[in-house]
């Protein structure tokens, strides 16, 4: 209890009454907390646009009761989301990752790796738009940090390690891949050869785009190969079905982002 000093990333903000603001903060030392900023909606001088979503701030807050809502006494900007406003895709991507953090973490559960990962994502988005592969890479990294990563290595039923060429069966219900033998008895979906290994490689070490845009005649004739379209479609299905079924979460921000990628 008492006064606390911390770093925080602002996940969301909403009005409360005529002059106050309620915020969701993801802090470095204390994890996710809810906070109230008295007078933040009435006086522009009170916090000077410090308490905006995506901002990385240095914050002082007072906690009267353990695990209750805290009161923000002071906040200073370390870094802002300035630069994202130039692109709806940037804003939508940022909104997806802050919602991802908010929905998949518990109150007051410290996670420094996740904090720095989210900080890294928001920093990159200020300067460039993310390709679908960029989004996928960071999504998988977040799932890994949170302990929710699908099992892409061994059969989720019998435990047998599966060679890459046989990784074509994925069970959202079981949360991972199935070997050919177990796939005969466990509900699953079957995907093209190479899709799951390529998905894993993007999660582990991504340096480019999912899309390999070919240009046969000139810029106006650039196109995306059918193989690449199929890969993206299958990967989206794998990730969406896994998160929907295994984590029982639906992200509102993803609906907008999906229409942009």
C-alpha positions as CSV (number, residue, x, y, z in Angstrom):
1,X,0.0,0.0,0.0
2,X,1.0,3.7,-0.3
3,X,2.8,5.4,-3.1
4,X,4.3,3.4,-6.0
5,X,6.6,4.4,-8.8
6,X,6.7,2.3,-12.0
7,X,6.8,2.2,-15.8
8,X,3.6,1.5,-17.6
9,X,2.1,1.0,-21.1
10,X,-1.4,2.4,-21.4
11,X,-3.8,-0.3,-22.7
12,X,-7.0,1.6,-22.7
13,X,-8.8,4.7,-21.4
14,X,-12.4,5.7,-20.8
15,X,-14.3,8.6,-19.3
16,X,-15.6,8.3,-15.8
17,X,-18.1,10.9,-14.6
18,X,-17.6,14.5,-15.8
19,X,-13.9,14.9,-15.3
20,X,-12.1,11.6,-14.4
21,X,-10.6,8.8,-16.6
22,X,-10.4,5.1,-15.9
23,X,-7.3,3.4,-17.4
24,X,-5.9,0.0,-17.8
25,X,-2.1,-0.1,-17.4
26,X,0.4,-2.8,-18.0
27,X,3.2,-2.0,-15.6
28,X,6.7,-3.3,-15.5
29,X,6.7,-4.2,-11.8
30,X,3.1,-5.0,-11.0
31,X,1.6,-6.3,-14.2
32,X,-1.9,-5.2,-15.2
33,X,-3.7,-2.7,-13.0
34,X,-6.8,-0.5,-13.2
35,X,-6.3,3.1,-12.3
36,X,-8.3,6.4,-12.0
37,X,-6.9,9.7,-13.0
38,X,-8.8,12.4,-11.2
39,X,-9.5,15.5,-13.3
40,X,-7.8,14.1,-16.4
41,X,-10.9,14.7,-18.5
42,X,-11.5,18.3,-17.3
43,X,-8.1,19.9,-17.3
44,X,-5.7,19.5,-20.2
45,X,-2.9,20.8,-18.0
46,X,-3.4,18.0,-15.5
47,X,-1.7,15.3,-17.5
48,X,-1.0,17.1,-20.9
49,X,-2.0,14.2,-23.2
50,X,0.2,11.8,-21.2
51,X,-2.5,9.2,-20.6
52,X,-3.2,8.2,-24.1
53,X,-3.4,4.5,-25.3
54,X,-0.1,3.1,-26.5
55,X,1.9,5.6,-24.5
56,X,4.9,4.3,-22.5
57,X,4.9,6.4,-19.3
58,X,6.6,6.8,-16.0
59,X,3.9,6.8,-13.4
60,X,3.4,7.4,-9.7
61,X,0.2,6.0,-8.2
62,X,-1.3,5.7,-4.8
63,X,-2.8,2.4,-3.6
64,X,-5.2,2.6,-0.7
65,X,-6.2,-1.1,-0.6
66,X,-4.2,-4.0,-2.0
67,X,-5.5,-5.1,-5.4
68,X,-8.1,-2.4,-5.7
69,X,-8.1,0.4,-8.2
70,X,-5.2,2.8,-7.8
71,X,-5.1,6.6,-8.1
72,X,-2.6,8.2,-10.5
73,X,-0.9,11.1,-8.8
74,X,1.7,11.9,-11.5
75,X,2.7,10.6,-15.0
76,X,5.5,11.6,-17.4
77,X,5.9,10.4,-21.0
78,X,8.8,8.1,-21.8
79,X,7.6,7.4,-25.4
80,X,4.4,8.1,-27.2
81,X,2.5,6.4,-30.0
82,X,3.1,9.4,-32.2
83,X,3.5,8.2,-35.8
84,X,0.8,5.5,-35.7
85,X,-1.9,8.0,-36.4
86,X,-0.7,8.2,-40.1
87,X,-2.1,4.7,-40.8
88,X,-5.3,2.9,-39.8
89,X,-3.4,-0.4,-40.1
90,X,-0.8,0.8,-37.6
91,X,-3.4,1.8,-35.1
92,X,-5.4,-1.4,-35.6
93,X,-2.3,-3.5,-35.2
94,X,-1.4,-1.6,-32.0
95,X,-4.9,-2.0,-30.7
96,X,-4.8,-5.8,-31.4
97,X,-1.6,-6.3,-29.4
98,X,-2.7,-4.2,-26.4
99,X,-6.0,-6.0,-26.3
100,X,-4.1,-9.3,-26.6
101,X,-2.1,-8.3,-23.6
102,X,-5.2,-7.1,-21.6
103,X,-7.3,-10.2,-22.4
104,X,-4.7,-12.9,-21.8
105,X,-3.1,-11.6,-18.5
106,X,-4.4,-11.6,-15.0
107,X,-4.5,-8.6,-12.7
108,X,-1.3,-7.9,-10.7
109,X,0.6,-10.7,-12.5
110,X,4.1,-9.4,-13.2
111,X,5.6,-10.3,-16.6
112,X,8.6,-8.3,-17.6
113,X,9.2,-10.3,-20.8
114,X,5.7,-9.4,-22.0
115,X,6.1,-5.8,-21.0
116,X,9.3,-5.4,-23.1
117,X,7.8,-7.3,-26.0
118,X,4.8,-5.1,-26.1
119,X,7.0,-2.0,-25.8
120,X,9.1,-3.3,-28.7
121,X,6.0,-3.9,-30.9
122,X,4.6,-0.4,-30.2
123,X,8.0,1.2,-30.9
124,X,8.3,-0.6,-34.3
125,X,4.8,0.4,-35.3
126,X,5.7,4.1,-35.0
127,X,8.0,3.7,-38.0
128,X,6.6,1.0,-40.2
129,X,3.5,-1.0,-41.0
130,X,3.5,-4.7,-40.1
131,X,3.1,-7.3,-42.7
132,X,0.9,-10.4,-41.9
133,X,4.2,-12.3,-41.1
134,X,5.2,-9.5,-38.7
135,X,1.9,-9.8,-36.9
136,X,2.1,-13.6,-36.8
137,X,5.7,-13.5,-35.5
138,X,4.8,-11.2,-32.6
139,X,1.5,-13.1,-31.9
140,X,3.4,-16.4,-31.5
141,X,6.1,-14.7,-29.4
142,X,3.4,-13.4,-27.0
143,X,1.7,-16.7,-26.8
144,X,5.1,-18.3,-26.0
145,X,5.8,-15.8,-23.2
146,X,2.3,-16.4,-21.8
147,X,2.7,-20.2,-21.9
148,X,-0.1,-20.6,-24.5
149,X,1.9,-21.5,-27.5
150,X,0.4,-24.4,-29.6
151,X,2.4,-27.6,-29.6
152,X,4.0,-27.8,-33.0
153,X,6.7,-30.3,-32.1
154,X,5.1,-33.6,-30.9
155,X,1.8,-35.3,-31.2
156,X,-0.6,-33.8,-28.6
157,X,-2.2,-37.2,-28.0
158,X,0.6,-39.8,-27.9
159,X,3.6,-37.5,-27.5
160,X,5.6,-38.8,-30.4
161,X,7.9,-36.3,-32.1
162,X,6.7,-35.6,-35.6
163,X,9.0,-34.9,-38.6
164,X,8.2,-31.8,-40.5
165,X,6.9,-33.6,-43.6
166,X,4.2,-35.3,-41.5
167,X,3.0,-32.1,-39.7
168,X,-0.2,-31.7,-41.6
169,X,-2.8,-32.5,-38.9
170,X,-3.7,-29.9,-36.3
171,X,-6.3,-30.2,-33.5
172,X,-7.5,-26.9,-32.0
173,X,-9.3,-28.9,-29.3
174,X,-6.0,-30.6,-28.3
175,X,-3.9,-27.5,-28.9
176,X,-1.4,-28.9,-31.4
177,X,-0.3,-31.3,-34.1
178,X,-1.2,-34.9,-34.4
179,X,0.8,-37.8,-35.8
180,X,-0.7,-39.7,-38.7
181,X,-1.8,-42.6,-36.5
182,X,-3.6,-40.5,-33.8
183,X,-5.2,-38.3,-36.5
184,X,-7.4,-41.3,-37.4
185,X,-9.1,-41.1,-34.0
186,X,-8.9,-37.4,-32.9
187,X,-11.0,-34.6,-34.5
188,X,-8.7,-32.2,-36.4
189,X,-8.1,-30.4,-39.7
190,X,-5.6,-31.3,-42.3
191,X,-3.3,-28.7,-44.0
192,X,-1.0,-28.5,-46.9
193,X,2.5,-30.0,-46.4
194,X,5.0,-27.3,-45.3
195,X,2.3,-25.0,-43.8
196,X,2.9,-25.8,-40.1
197,X,6.8,-26.0,-40.4
198,X,6.8,-22.6,-42.1
199,X,4.5,-21.2,-39.5
200,X,7.0,-22.4,-36.8
201,X,9.9,-20.8,-38.6
202,X,8.1,-17.4,-38.7
203,X,7.5,-17.6,-35.0
204,X,11.1,-18.5,-34.2
205,X,13.0,-16.1,-36.5
206,X,11.1,-13.8,-38.8
207,X,13.0,-11.5,-41.2
208,X,10.6,-10.9,-44.0
209,X,7.1,-11.1,-45.3
210,X,4.8,-14.1,-45.7
211,X,4.2,-12.7,-49.2
212,X,6.6,-13.3,-51.9
213,X,5.3,-10.9,-54.5
214,X,6.2,-11.8,-58.0
215,X,6.4,-9.2,-60.8
216,X,6.4,-10.9,-64.2
217,X,5.9,-7.8,-66.4
218,X,6.0,-4.7,-64.3
219,X,4.7,-3.0,-61.1
220,X,1.1,-3.1,-62.3
221,X,1.2,-6.9,-62.9
222,X,2.6,-7.8,-59.5
223,X,0.7,-10.6,-57.9
224,X,0.6,-13.0,-55.0
225,X,1.1,-16.7,-55.9
226,X,-1.7,-19.1,-55.2
227,X,0.6,-21.1,-52.9
228,X,1.2,-18.0,-50.8
229,X,-2.5,-17.2,-50.6
230,X,-3.2,-20.8,-49.5
231,X,-0.5,-20.6,-46.9
232,X,-1.9,-17.4,-45.4
233,X,-5.4,-18.8,-45.4
234,X,-4.4,-22.0,-43.7
235,X,-2.3,-20.2,-41.1
236,X,-5.1,-17.8,-40.2
237,X,-7.4,-20.7,-39.8
238,X,-4.9,-22.5,-37.5
239,X,-4.4,-19.5,-35.3
240,X,-8.0,-18.3,-35.2
241,X,-9.4,-21.7,-34.4
242,X,-6.7,-22.3,-31.7
243,X,-7.3,-19.0,-29.9
244,X,-11.1,-19.2,-30.2
245,X,-11.4,-22.8,-28.9
246,X,-8.3,-23.3,-26.7
247,X,-8.2,-19.8,-25.1
248,X,-11.9,-19.0,-25.5
249,X,-11.1,-15.4,-26.4
250,X,-12.4,-13.3,-29.3
251,X,-10.5,-10.0,-30.0
252,X,-12.7,-7.2,-31.1
253,X,-9.7,-5.3,-32.6
254,X,-8.8,-8.4,-34.7
255,X,-11.9,-8.0,-36.8
256,X,-10.8,-4.6,-38.0
257,X,-7.2,-5.6,-38.4
258,X,-8.2,-8.7,-40.4
259,X,-9.9,-6.6,-43.0
260,X,-6.8,-4.6,-43.5
261,X,-4.3,-7.4,-44.0
